């Protein structure tokens, strides 16, 4: 179990590092590097649009990797998703900008981002199942906490390296070549992830499915036919987790540096502090869900998110570093309380024959609805209606997730086999 926990944790940490460095770069520099001919607002929108492309690709990754994960096995699919995600990320660091390739530069950027999204679409479901299907009943929330902590560590590492580069380099050097360094490091991280994952065994739950020759022929079709309610409600429950994260990190990073004039290095440092709140909320909620139930803990997180959405931007607009850290940290803590139990909750909603496809699709459809559009909508809302309107938007997403989770059953006592 220790090896499984480490493998699921390291894999998601690396993959989410890859995903988050793009979000940080999109907020800070990609608009200038790939869209220099647009106005500042439109360049930011274009940068965030390439960011959203990966979210659109993630459900496709869920279908592709989920199909083979439910038919061939969890382990082999996890290795393939790590390779696809890591290599596409590293190639972004090698991609020349608009000044060299012209229109081809943003087009190739979109293509690499799309491939990155497909890889991540297959990652989370396999990592969660790796932990949950190995864990004994009564401790699934605990073991699912390890892959759920991956985003916290990945975000901390991504923000930390950007903070170091931003502090050590001049602005011209950072915009010229410094921002590429975090992407190129992905070559090394992929090697580490492969070394760890190749040493784990297939989950006992899936091994029994294969032994009984019960694997689904078309898992995604079975999910849509027999589990559409769990799929839609599970996706709805994930909306606020994604919405909170990408509003509080990607959009707020752009908003505070460009609208409020706060130094880039200061905001990156505050984001690293706020990430500790995400890790704390994730671990606390994941482990507590074994005793109190997944549904109850997630409902508490969505309810808290409704309130925090209303105070997020008033705290940011004070321009005081301590209150900014509190604003972003509180948002990420709420996100962690919702996100943590989902590592066990979503897999428990589906049977073993379609679990990879069902859990992955629910997770990534929630990402499209909550993560892909949040920075885009926030960028449009703030100039027209003020920063408070973005907070109301966050609270509205929390209400939607709250209603969806209310319609779901408790799953803590379910058998996975």
N, C-alpha and C positions, 0 to 999 in steps of 0.2 A: 504493500500500500504506500510505503514511503516513496518508492520509485515511481509509482503511478502519479502520486500527488506532485512530485517534482516535475515529471514529464508534462503533465497537463498545465502546470503553472508556468514553466519556462516557455512552452510553446505559445501560449496565449500572450505572455509578456512580450515575446519577440514580435509576434504578428501585430499586436496592437501598438508596439513601438513604431513599426513600419507605417501603420495607418495614421498615427498621431503626428509623426514628423511632417507628413503632408499637410495636415490641418494647420500646424503651426506655420509652416512655410507659406501656405495659402493666405494666412492672415497677415504675414509680415512682408513677403518679398515676391511671391509668384506673380502678383499683378504687374509689377515693374519688369520682371524678367521675361514674361510671356505675353503680356498685353499692354505694351507701352504706348500704343496709339490711342487708347481709350481714355475717357475722362476718369478721374480718381474713383468716383462712385461706381461707374460702369466696369472699370477694371477690377474693383473689389468683387462686384457681382459675378464677373466672368471667372475670377479666381475661385470663388465659392461654388460656382456652377461645375467646374472641373472636379471640385471636391465632392459634389453631389453625385457625379457620374458613378463613383464607386458604390454608393448606396443603391443605385438602380441596378448595378451588376450583382450585388450580393444575393438577392433572391435566386438569380440564375445559378450562382455558385452553390446555393443550398440545394437546388434541384439536381445539379450534376453530381456534386460530391455526396449529397444525401442518397442518391440512387445507388452509387457504388458502396457507400458506407453501410447501407441496409442490405446489400446483396453480397459484397465481397468481404467487408470487415472495417472496423473503425481505424485500426492502426495504419494500414497501407494508405488510406485516404488522407489521414493526417499528415503523413510524410509528403504526399503530393501537394496538398494545400500550402504547406510551409514553403516548399520550393517555388511554387507559383507566386506567392505573395512576396517572398523575400527578393527574388530576382527582379521582378517588375519594379519593386521599390528602389533597388540599387541602380537600375538603369535610368531612373529619373535623375539621379545624381550625375549621370554621364550625358544627359540630354542637353545639347546646345540651346541657347535662348533665341528669342525672336530676332535679335540683331544678326545672328548667324544663319538661321534657317528660314526666317520669315514666317509665313503662315504654317509651314510644316511643323514648327516648334510647338504651338498649342495643340495641333492635331495629334501629334505623337504623344504629347502629355496626356491628352484625353484617353488615348488608346492604352497607355501604361496604367493610368488610373483605373480604367475599366477592368483590365486583367488583375490588378491589385484587388479590386472589389470581388471578383469571382473567387480568388484565393481565400479571402477572409470570409466569404459566404460559406465556405466549407469548413472553416477552422473551428469556430466556436462550438458548433454542435458536436463535433467529434471529441473535442477536449472535454466538454461537459459530460458526455457519455462515458468517456474513458474513466473519469473520476466516479460518477454516479453508479455505473454498472459494475464497478469493482467494490463499491462500499457496502457494508452491512446495513440492513434496514435500521433506522434509528440514528444513523450517523451520515446519511447522504448529504444533508445540509453542510456538515463539517467538511467532508471531502470535496463537495462542489465549491466550497469557498476558495480552494486553491486556484482552479482556472478562473474564477471570478476576480481574484486578486491580480491576475495578469494585466488587465487594463490599467490598474493603479500604478503598477511598477513600470509598465510600458510608457504611460503618460509622464511619469516622473522622470524616466530616463530621457525621453524625447525632449521634454521641456528643459531638463538639466543641461543637455549638450548644446541646445540652442542658447541657453543662458550663458554658458561658458564661452561660446564662440562670439556672442554678441558683446560680452564684456571684454574679451581679449583682442578683438579685431576692430579696426576702424569701420565706420558705416559703409564706406566704399568697398573695402575688402570683404565685408560680410555679404553685401549684395552681389559682389562679383563672383566669389567662389566659396565663401565660408558656409553659406546655406547648403552647399552640396555635400559637405562632410557627413552629416547625419545619415544621408541616404546611402553613401558609399559604405558606411559601417555595416549596412545590412548584409553585405557579402560575408563578413565574419560571423554575424549572428546566425545566419542560416546554417552555417557549418556546425555551430554549437547546438542548435535546435535539432538538427538531423542526428547528431551523435547521441543525444539523450533519447529521442523518440524511437530510434531503431533498437533500443534495448528493452522496450516494454512488450508485454504480451497482449494478445487479444482479450477482450472482456469476456468473463464467463457467461454473461447473459447472452451475448451474440453467439458464442461458441455452442450454446444449447440450441439456439435457433437453427444454426447450420447443421448440427447433428440430427435434428428432427426434420430437416429439409423443409422448413417453414418460411424461408425467406420470401418476401413479396417480390413479384415479378416487376411491377411498376409502382414503387413505394409512393411517389408523389401523387399518382392517380388515386391510390388507396386513401391517402390523407385527404384529398379533396372530396372524395365520395363519402367517407365514413367519419372523418374527424374535422370537418370544415368549421364546426362551432368552436372547438378547442383552438384551432388554427387562428381564427379571426380574433377571438377573445384574448388569446395569448399574445398576439401581435399588438392588440390594443393596450394590453397591460404594459408592454415594453415601450410605448410611445414616450412616456414622460422620462424614462431613464435616458433615452437617447436625446430627447429634447433638452433636458436639463444640462446634460454634459456638453453638447455642442454649442448651446447658447452661452453657458458659463465659461467655456474655454475658447473655442474658435472665434465666436462672434465678439465676446467681451474683450478678447485680446485685441481685435481690430478696433473696437469701439473706444477702449481706454487709451490706446496709443495714438489713434488718428483724430478722435473727437475731443478727448479730454487732455491730450498732449502729455500723457505720462510716458516716461522713458521706457523703451522696449525692454532693457535689462531689468528694470524694476518690476514690470508686469510679469516677466518670465519667472523672476524670483518669487513673487507672490503666488503665481500659479503652482509652483513647486510646493509651497507651504499648503496651499488649498488641497493639493493631491493627497496629503496625509489624512484629510477629512474623508476623502473618498475611500481610502483603504480601511479606515476605522469603521465607517458605516457599512461597508461590504462585509467585513469579518464579523462584526457584531450581529448584523441581520442574518447572515448565512448560518452561523452557529446557533442563534436563538430560534431559528425556524424549525430545528429538530424537536424542540420542546414545545413551542407555542403554535407551530403550524405555519406553513408557507403563506397561506392566504392572509392570515391575520397580520403578519409582519409586513407584507407588501402593501396591504391596505393602510397601515400606519405610515408607511413611506409616501404613498400617493397623497394622503391627507396632509402631511407635513409639507409636501411640495406645493400644494395649492396655496398655502400661506406664504411660503418662501418666495414664490414667484412675484408676489406683491411688494416685497421688501428688497429684492435683489438690486434693482436699478437705483432706488433712492440711496442705498448704501454706496453704490459705485459712484454716483454723482457727487458725493462729498469730496472725492479726489484725495481722501486720506488713506494712506497705505494700509493701516490696521483695519479700517472698515471695508476696504476693497478685499482684503484677504478674508475677512469674515463673510462678505457677500458671496464670493466664489466658493469658499470653503463650505459654507452652509448649503449652497446649491449642490455641491458634489457629495456632501454627506447624505442629503435627501436622495440623491441619485443612487448612492451605495446601498441605502436601506431597501430600495426597490430592486436594484440590480442583483444584490447578493443572493437572495433566495431563489431568483429565477434560474440559477444554475442547476438546481434540483427540481424546481417547480415545472418548468417547461418540459424536460424529459419525462417527468412523472405523468404528464397529461396524455402521453401517447404510448401505445403498445410497442413491444420489442421489434416487431416486424417492420414498423415504419417510424421508429423513434428518431433516428438520425434526420430523416427528411422532415418530419413534423416539427421537431424542436427547432431545427435550423431555419425552416421557413418562417415560423412564428417569430423567432428572434430577429431575422433580417427584414421581414416585412415591417416590423415595428421600427427598424432602423430607417427604412424609406420614409415612413410617415412622421417620425420624430426627429431623426438626425439629418437627413438629406436636405429638408426644406427649412429647418430652423434658422440657420445663418442667412439664407436668402430672404425669408420673410422678415426676420429682424432687421436686415439691412434696408428693406423697403419701409417698414413700420416706423423706425426711429426718425428719419428726416420728416416724415409727414405728420406723425402724431406724438412725437416725443419718446424718450426712453421708457417712460412708464407703460406705454402700449406694448412694449416687448415683454415686460413683466406680466401683464394681463394675458398675453399669448401663452406664456409658460404655464400660468395657472389654469388656463383653459385646457391645455394638453393634460395637465394633472387630473382634471375632472374626468376627462375621457378615459384615462387609464383606471381611475378609481371605479367608474361604472363597469368597465370590462372585468376587472378583478372580482367585483361583487357578484358577477354572473358566473364565475368559475367555482368549481368545488375545491375542497381541501384534498390534498393528495399525499400527505405525509405518511399515512399508513398503507399506501398501495404497494402491492408486490410488483416488482419490475419484470419478472420473468413471464 
